[in-house]
Amino acid sequence: MDKNNSLRKAFYHLKMAGEYFEDVSRENPNTLAGKLSKIYTRRVKWMENDFKANPQLPRFATEDFKKDISGDILFHESISQKCLQLSESQKESLESLIDELLKGETINVIVK
């Protein structure tokens, strides 16, 4: 298991929280929740930037971190929600498909 797995997950969830705080502040700009969410969004961004620029951390750790949190962080949640709707046999098929993709296999999908 990756020794930095918990750290990666922590920052993944931190980034997720930041996205949700931004949503709250956009959807409720003049409420207490909206105002507090703006503050929390800034704090999350500060933590992200602090980690990226921390000179005490090895370069590979910050590079991996930047790669992990770039792009659409909500993609993972969207996929997870869709997976919950699959039958058990569909879940098994999807897991096998992902395993093969991770091995570098070329996959041809036929939708019935």
C-alpha positions, 0 to 999 in steps of 0.5 A: 500500500502507498505510504502516502495514501492517507495523506492523499485521501486527506487532501482529496477530501479537503479539496472536496470540502472546498468545492462544497463550500464554494457551492454553498457560498454561490447558492446562498451569498447573503446568508450566514452559511454563505458568508462562513463558506467563503471564509472556509473556502479561503482556509482550504485554499490556503492549506492547499497552497501551503502544501504545494509550496512547503519547502520541507516536503520532498518534491515528489510528494508535492508533484503527486499532490498537484496531480491528484487534485488537478482537474474535476475533483467531483468526478470521483463522487459522480462515478461513485454515485453511478456505481451505487445504481449498478447491479452486483453483476454489473459492479463485478464487470466494472471492477474487472474492466478497471483492473484490466485498464490499470494493467494497460490492456486495451478494452473493447466494450460492447453495450447490449 
